[in-house]
C-alpha cells in the first residue's frame, strides 16, 4: 500500500492487483501507470450512470441470481464490505469462489475490510439482533473515521456494488455506507435487493 498526498487529499494506492486500485474521498480518480513515473488525473463525474453506486446482500439468492442482479444494473466492480469475506453456510459467496464466479462473468471483485464490522463488535452489540448501539458504533468508528481511507470507485468509469450478507439493507451496514457516500457526492442509486 502506497500513500500519496495530492491537493490535500490522502490517496491510498493498492498495487497488489494487476490493475491499480486508486482510492480517494473526492469525485476524482487519479491513475498511476504501473512502471511509469507520471501521475495523471481525469475528472470523473460521481453522478453519472456509469459511476452509479449500489448495495446488495446475498442472503436468499443463488449465486446465479446474485450475479444476474449485478449485471442487470451494469455493475462491473463488486466491493465486498464484509469484515471477514467468507461464509460457512454459503461457500459460493466466500472470497475465492465469489471472485472466480464474478471473473467468469466479467465483474471485478475487491475486498475492503475496513468498512466491515468485526464479529467481536457484532457480538458485543447483541448480534444477531442488530441494535441501535451497533449502528452508533458503526457511525462513530467507521463512517466518521474510516470512510476517508478509501473510495469504492476503483475503476474510473465503473458502476460499483458494495456487498454484504443481509437480505434487508435496513439490517446491514452497507445501507449506512451508501447513504454516507451519497452525502459525499456519490451517486448512491439504492440497494439491488429492493428491486
N, C-alpha and C positions, 0 to 999 in steps of 0.2 A: 504494500500500500504506500503510495507516494502522496504527499500533501503539497499543494501549490496554492499560493495566495495570489488572487488576481482581483483588482478593483475592490479590495476589502472583503472579498468572499473567499472562504476556505473551500477548496476543491479537493476531494479525495479521489485519486485515480487508482483503479484496480487493474493491474497488468497481469493478473493470473489467468485470464481468459484470452482466447485468440483475439477477440475484439476488445478494445479499450472500453472499460466501463467508466464513464465520466459522471461525477456526481457533484451537484451544487444545489443551492436553495433558491436560485433565481431562474427565470424562464430563458436562460441562455444555455447552450450546450457547447462546451469547449472540447474540441477534439485535438488529441495529440497523436501525431503519426508515429507509429512504432518504428524505431530506428531513425527517426528524424529529430532534428533539434529545433523545429519550428512548431509553435503552438498557434493555432488559428481559432477564431470563434465565429460561429454562424448564429444569427438571431433565430431562435425557434419560438414560434407563437404558441404559448401554452394553451390557448383557447381553440386551436384548430382541431378539426375532427381527427386528423392523423395523430394528434398528441392526446387523444382522449384517455382519461384515466378511469379505470373501472375497478370494482372489487368483486370477489367471487369466493364462495365457500364450496368445498367438495362434498360435504355430508349430503347423503340422499341422492347422489348422482353416480352413474357409472363413469368410468374414465372416458368412454366414447362420448357420452352426453356432455361431460365437462369440457372436453376439447372442442366439441361442436359449438358450445356456447361461446367459447373464446373466439373461434373462427368466425362465428356469426357476427360478432362485434368488431371484427377486424383486428383483434389483438395479435401482436407479433412478439411481445415480451411478457412473460409471466414472472412477476416478482413475488416470491414466496416469503411472506412476512411471519411465518411461524418461528418461534424461538428454536425449536427442535424440528427439523424438516423430515420427520419420519412418522410412520403410522404402523402400529402393531396390527390393527384390525383391517386396514386398507393398504396393503403393501404397494399397490399400484400408484399410490399417492406419496410414497417415500421418495426422497430426493433423487436417487439414481434412476429408479424406474420411471418416475414422472419426467425427468429430464430427457430420457431416451424416447418416451412416448411423444412428448412435445416436439422434439427434434424431427421425428419422423413426419410430423405434420407442419413443419416449418415455423415453429414457435420457439423462441429462445427462452431458456429457464435461467433465472437468477435467484439466489437466496440472500435475504438481508436480515440476518439475525437480530441486529439492534432494535428493530421495530417489533419484535415478538415479545411475548410475556413468558418469563421463566416459570416452569411448573411449581417451583417453591413459592413464587409470588401468588400464583393462582390458588394454591392450597391455603396460603396464609389469609387469603381474602374469601374463603368459602367455596372454592371450586368443588363441584361442578355448577353450583348456583352462583352466577355472577352477581356481585353486589356492587352497590354504589361505591364502596371503598376501593374496589378493584379499578373502577373507571377513574376515580380520583387519583389513585396511584399512577395509572397509565397517563393521565393528563399531565401530572407534575413530573414524572420521571422520564417519560418518553416524548410526548408531544412538545413539552417545553424545553427539554434538554437534548433530545436526540433527533428531532425532525430535521435539524440543520446539518446532520452529519452525512446526509445523502439525499439525492432525489431519485425518483424512480423512473426517470426518462433516460435509461441507459443508451438508447439509440436515438439519434436526433429527430427522426420523423416516425416515431412508433406509437402505436396505441398500446398501453400498458395495463395489465390487470394485476392487482395485489390479491394474493390468495391466502386463505387460512382454512380452517376446518368447518366452522359452524355454518349451518344452512341459513339461519336467520341472522342477517347482518346486525340487527339490534343487539344480539348477544355476542358480538365479536368486535375486537379492537380494530379490524380493518375499516369499519364504518367511521370510526373516530379519526383514523389516518386520512381517509378520503376527505372528510369534512375539513380537517386541519389543512390539508394541501389545497383545497378549494380556497380557503382563506388566504393562502399564499399565492393565489393567482392561477392555479392549475385547473384544467377542465375536468373536474370530477363529474363524470356522467352517470354515476349511480352503480348499484350492485346488480350483477348479472343474474343473481338468484331471484331477484324480484321480477324478472322478465320484462 
